[in-house]
Amino acid sequence: MAWFILVVAGLLEVVWASLLPATRGFTRLWPSVGFLAALTASMVLLSLAVRDIPVGTAYAVWVGIGAVGAALAGVLIYGDDMSARQVVALALLVTGIVAVRLTSGE
């Protein structure tokens, strides 16, 4: 269950990171509220996950999910450019996240 909670926390990190540009420096109310809600929920779930998963492992997975997800959201939502080398780098990051999970012994 802790791993499921951690994945949800990572997905919520993608949400808050993706909402950050829409806040326009926290001058827009509803994107800012969404950002703060997703950020809070992500942190609460991360704190619950580290009850059963070592903090280093949980943090690495959480950050990895957030980084990959935010990069993909940037491309899909904001039209950010992504080079082939960046795609390879993100694939390596996903490989690393999976490896951390598979070698965690939990």
Kinemage of the C-alpha trace (Angstrom):
@kinemage 1
@onewidth
@group {chain A} dominant
@subgroup {mainchain}
@vectorlist {calphas} color= white
{ca met a 1} P 0.000 0.000 0.000
{ca ala a 2} L 2.889 2.371 0.749
{ca trp a 3} L 4.116 2.080 -2.833
{ca phe a 4} L 0.676 2.911 -4.196
{ca ile a 5} L 0.533 5.956 -1.915
{ca leu a 6} L 4.003 6.977 -3.102
{ca val a 7} L 2.997 6.752 -6.765
{ca val a 8} L -0.095 8.872 -6.110
{ca ala a 9} L 2.106 11.394 -4.280
{ca gly a 10} L 4.409 11.489 -7.317
{ca leu a 11} L 1.475 12.007 -9.671
{ca leu a 12} L 0.263 14.865 -7.496
{ca glu a 13} L 3.751 16.351 -7.799
{ca val a 14} L 3.208 16.341 -11.555
{ca val a 15} L -0.088 18.172 -11.006
{ca trp a 16} L 1.365 20.932 -8.852
{ca ala a 17} L 4.432 21.358 -11.037
{ca ser a 18} L 2.208 21.573 -14.111
{ca leu a 19} L -0.035 24.163 -12.466
{ca leu a 20} L 2.862 26.387 -11.437
{ca pro a 21} L 3.100 28.318 -14.738
{ca ala a 22} L -0.677 28.829 -14.752
{ca thr a 23} L -0.479 30.636 -11.394
{ca arg a 24} L 1.455 33.447 -13.118
{ca gly a 25} L 3.483 34.110 -9.995
{ca phe a 26} L 0.525 33.333 -7.751
{ca thr a 27} L -1.482 36.194 -9.231
{ca arg a 28} L -4.282 33.901 -10.475
{ca leu a 29} L -6.520 32.537 -7.728
{ca trp a 30} L -7.781 29.160 -8.953
{ca pro a 31} L -4.545 27.843 -10.441
{ca ser a 32} L -2.831 28.947 -7.215
{ca val a 33} L -5.436 27.147 -5.084
{ca gly a 34} L -5.042 24.016 -7.225
{ca phe a 35} L -1.267 24.249 -6.921
{ca leu a 36} L -1.405 24.543 -3.130
{ca ala a 37} L -3.951 21.727 -2.797
{ca ala a 38} L -1.918 19.346 -4.989
{ca leu a 39} L 1.320 20.319 -3.236
{ca thr a 40} L -0.188 19.729 0.197
{ca ala a 41} L -1.729 16.403 -0.793
{ca ser a 42} L 1.528 15.271 -2.405
{ca met a 43} L 3.543 16.087 0.720
{ca val a 44} L 1.027 14.431 3.054
{ca leu a 45} L 1.048 11.251 0.962
{ca leu a 46} L 4.848 11.289 0.744
{ca ser a 47} L 5.008 11.561 4.532
{ca leu a 48} L 2.665 8.577 4.835
{ca ala a 49} L 4.736 6.530 2.373
{ca val a 50} L 7.968 7.095 4.306
{ca arg a 51} L 6.439 5.326 7.284
{ca asp a 52} L 7.123 2.059 5.415
{ca ile a 53} L 9.608 2.995 2.673
{ca pro a 54} L 13.081 4.359 3.467
{ca val a 55} L 13.121 8.123 2.950
{ca gly a 56} L 15.943 8.034 0.387
{ca thr a 57} L 14.142 5.455 -1.719
{ca ala a 58} L 10.780 7.189 -1.425
{ca tyr a 59} L 12.203 10.590 -2.234
{ca ala a 60} L 14.097 9.299 -5.281
{ca val a 61} L 10.965 7.673 -6.673
{ca trp a 62} L 8.779 10.701 -5.852
{ca val a 63} L 11.175 13.133 -7.508
{ca gly a 64} L 11.620 10.841 -10.502
{ca ile a 65} L 7.886 10.516 -11.105
{ca gly a 66} L 7.538 14.270 -10.748
{ca ala a 67} L 10.435 15.075 -13.062
{ca val a 68} L 9.347 12.734 -15.834
{ca gly a 69} L 5.696 13.669 -15.483
{ca ala a 70} L 6.381 17.410 -15.411
{ca ala a 71} L 8.590 17.125 -18.486
{ca leu a 72} L 5.851 15.250 -20.351
{ca ala a 73} L 3.201 17.696 -19.143
{ca gly a 74} L 5.360 20.554 -20.384
{ca val a 75} L 5.405 19.029 -23.845
{ca leu a 76} L 1.732 18.045 -23.907
{ca ile a 77} L 0.200 21.055 -22.139
{ca tyr a 78} L 2.594 23.939 -22.709
{ca gly a 79} L 4.121 22.912 -26.031
{ca asp a 80} L 7.663 22.687 -24.675
{ca asp a 81} L 10.254 21.303 -27.063
{ca met a 82} L 11.941 18.003 -26.267
{ca ser a 83} L 14.943 16.669 -28.132
{ca ala a 84} L 15.639 13.024 -28.847
{ca arg a 85} L 18.452 13.168 -26.295
{ca gln a 86} L 16.035 14.435 -23.663
{ca val a 87} L 13.675 11.565 -24.454
{ca val a 88} L 16.556 9.132 -23.936
{ca ala a 89} L 17.491 10.853 -20.662
{ca leu a 90} L 13.894 10.604 -19.424
{ca ala a 91} L 13.786 6.931 -20.420
{ca leu a 92} L 16.932 6.374 -18.372
{ca leu a 93} L 15.296 8.159 -15.452
{ca val a 94} L 12.254 5.881 -15.699
{ca thr a 95} L 14.611 2.892 -15.819
{ca gly a 96} L 16.285 4.177 -12.672
{ca ile a 97} L 12.953 4.614 -10.883
{ca val a 98} L 11.940 1.061 -11.764
{ca ala a 99} L 15.346 -0.233 -10.667
{ca val a 100} L 15.021 1.542 -7.314
{ca arg a 101} L 11.632 -0.086 -6.798
{ca leu a 102} L 12.792 -3.552 -7.852
{ca thr a 103} L 15.859 -3.449 -5.626
{ca ser a 104} L 14.140 -1.960 -2.580
{ca gly a 105} L 13.346 -5.365 -1.077
{ca glu a 106} L 9.794 -4.383 -0.177
